[in-house]
Amino acid sequence: MKNALELFVETPVTLESIMTEHNLFGYCAKVNGRLKELSAIVSGQQNIVFLDLHHDEAMRIYETSLRYLIVYAAYLIDPSIQITFNYSISRSIYLDVEGLDLPLESFYDQLIETLKSLIELDQPIKRVQMSKEEAKLYYDAHGLSYKTQLFDVRKETQINAYQINDYINYLYGYMVPSSGYLKNYHLFIYRNGLMLQYPRAEHGANIPPFKEEHVYKKTLKSIAQWAKIIQGDTIDKVNKYAATKNDAVSLIQMSESKHSAMLYELAEDIASRYQQLKLIGIAGPSSSGKTTFARRLQIELQARGLSPVAISIDDYYLHPDNVPKNEDGSPDLEHIESLDLLQFNHDLKLLIEGKEVTLPHFDFKTKTRQPGKTLQLKPNEVILIEGIHALNQRLTETLARELKYFIYIAPQTQLHIDKHTPIRVSDMRLLRRIVRDAVYRDTSAEKTMDMWASVRQGEFKWIYDHQQHADYTFNSELAYELAVLKKHAIHRLENIDIHSPYYMKANYLLKFLKYFIDIDDALVPNHSLIREFIGGSVFE
């Protein structure tokens, strides 16, 4: 294996020293299956694999370290400057900059020069341990008192932080050992702030090209405004609601009201175009809540005298022998050419013309298509499809664009642990899936996490590039959901063995979940989208 060593270390030494001695390179390492920082000291018999930016674990450490260095650079320019990081469009991070007493352009120029200097100097980034009291005094003295809001929830008496020169901060993740590791990034002025791009594991360890995503950007802006309106953009603010039943109910009802308002807005838009529409397509990444969303949308449309008729794309699968193959030779059932596109478009055309069509039914046991239900659309009916390819123009290429209405659904949070550490949407979806798989499929968290990399690859390959085709983007996030998911996820994550390759990921998820105060399931309405994951949905 590339960058792998099997050796006996006689004298305790850092992983970075071993890496340098053997002319290898990485940003972290797996040591006997466990993730370690390069500053970690090891001895004895060791199986070491150094991870570069082709690996998600290394990418996360790189990104965390880059945010740390940017905050430090801003501190050197002016300690009163406050930066908030938000996950944004095109796999980038948006920096909201506050406290400037100079033009943004001037700050940007200074920031670029400061970062360049810090990277050239290769400043050590050391891990330090402080008591909660010491950390509180330090943060208060440096205008970072918001970072102590979660201390009361934290059971541990010690705080692990990182120090560069006399500056100390903690961004809830491992770090590279020095600033010289952070040479590859792209930082530019965007709107009223800055946009940060960094190498992505799923993009071959390269920085992906920046793409304007107008629909998604509009949605993110709305989310940020909403989170500030309800005072729910950081964990400590969510905890203020969760502390009492009445306040928890308020947060739940505000969040559910937001979903209802979006569904109303969406249904009104569809209704206004219904006379010309022939097909509604719904797509989104795993654990977005598509099942509950589709059912609630159907009810909204029925309330307006409209009736969508669902057709399963899965019934158009080709036999596994006739589909594209993965690198290992197995059938790639996520590939769009695994579907009989000609037959699907033929059937759509006949249905739209008002003709009676016998749809196929794919038998997953025999891997063959059999005759299914016979369908003929009524005047008030429109075809509804849902799946990873629903927004892909190739799936419905024989239909004119004005006949189609596309909906993209995904949770899109602007929730932060604190200003410097936003919560990844992919982590939120993973937690949803861990809970759902356990509740409905009796699947362990470890097995779900084992499948997750493959799920994510499929999303990048088949979903994200088509989200710009959406006529409407539905944000399925609920501001209170992690406070509900917490109790369902924690004991399942804690069951992951210390020797598991997913132990460190589980530990990372556990760390920020434990900062949430629980919200009782009984307070969650039975029509809520989150019921799709914890159980008890009226739509089951």
Secondary structure by P-SEA (a helix, b strand, c coil): ccccccccccccccaaaaaaaaccccccccccccccccccccccccbbbbbccccaaaaaaaaaaaaaaaaaaaaaacccbbbbbbbccccbbbbbcccccccaaaaaaaaaaaaaaaaaacccbbbbbbcaaaaaaaaaaaccccccccccccccccccccccccbbbbcccccccccccccbbbbbbcccbbbbbccccccccccccccccaaaaaaaaaaaaaaaaaccccaaaaaaaaccaaaaaaaaaaaaaaaaaaaaaaaaaaaaacccccbbbbbbccccaaaaaaaaaaaaaaaacbbbbbbbcccccccccccccccccccccccccccaaaaaaaaaaaaaaccccbbbbbccccccccccbbbbbcccbbbbbbcccccccccccccccccbbbbbbbbcccccccccbbbbaaaaaaaaaaaaaaacccccaaaaaaaaaaaaaaaaaccccccccccccccccccccccccccccaaaaaaccccccaaaaaaaaaaaaaaccccccccccccccccccccccccc
